[in-house]
Amino acid sequence: MILNVFLAIAQIVLAIALIGAVLLQSKGEELGGVFGGAQSVYQTRRGIDRLLFTVTVFMAIAFFALCIANVVLSTPPAA
C-alpha cells in the first residue's frame, strides 16, 4: 500500500519535470513553434541543448518504467 503511494507521487513529480523539460526545449522559438507550426532548419544539438535532450529522453524512459511498475504492483493477484 505504501509502495503504491510512493510510486504515484514519484510518477506525478516525474510527469511535471518531463513537461517542463519538453517546454524548455522549444525556447527561442515563436509560440507557433511549441505546437509544431514553426519553420526551422535542422541543427545539431550542442552544449546545454544536447544535455537537456538527453535528460528528457532518460526522464521519459523512467516515466514509462514507473507507469508499468505502478500497474503491475497495483493489480490484485489472480484467484
Secondary structure by P-SEA (a helix, b strand, c coil): caaaaaaaaaaaaaaaaaaaaaaaaacccccccccccccccbbbbcaaaaaaaaaaaaaaaaaaaaaaaaaaaaccccc
